[in-house]
């Protein structure tokens, strides 16, 4: 027996495609920093780029987790 979806869950389900697009954009940006990293002039610049990539990676993981959660709600509905 499934539990009915909350209004918040229903709203997040409607935003799923937007989350997927956002994740793809962030992933593309994350990958683009790899080129910057290869041409970093010094350790300072390299660490700045790595920090940006770490922040993006966290956002990508969070969106991925949210998308998986939404998909589990959809399968229960």
Secondary structure in CASP SS format (residue, H / E / C, confidence):
PFRMAT SS
TARGET T0000
AUTHOR 0000-0000-0000
METHOD secondary structure of the structure
MODEL  1
X C 1.00
X C 1.00
X C 1.00
X C 1.00
X C 1.00
X C 1.00
X H 1.00
X H 1.00
X H 1.00
X H 1.00
X H 1.00
X H 1.00
X H 1.00
X H 1.00
X C 1.00
X H 1.00
X H 1.00
X H 1.00
X H 1.00
X H 1.00
X H 1.00
X H 1.00
X H 1.00
X H 1.00
X H 1.00
X H 1.00
X H 1.00
X H 1.00
X H 1.00
X H 1.00
X H 1.00
X H 1.00
X H 1.00
X H 1.00
X H 1.00
X H 1.00
X H 1.00
X H 1.00
X C 1.00
X C 1.00
X C 1.00
X C 1.00
X H 1.00
X H 1.00
X H 1.00
X H 1.00
X H 1.00
X H 1.00
X H 1.00
X H 1.00
X H 1.00
X H 1.00
X H 1.00
X H 1.00
X H 1.00
X H 1.00
X H 1.00
X H 1.00
X H 1.00
X H 1.00
X H 1.00
X H 1.00
X H 1.00
X H 1.00
X H 1.00
X H 1.00
X H 1.00
X H 1.00
X H 1.00
X H 1.00
X H 1.00
X H 1.00
X H 1.00
X H 1.00
X H 1.00
X H 1.00
X C 1.00
END
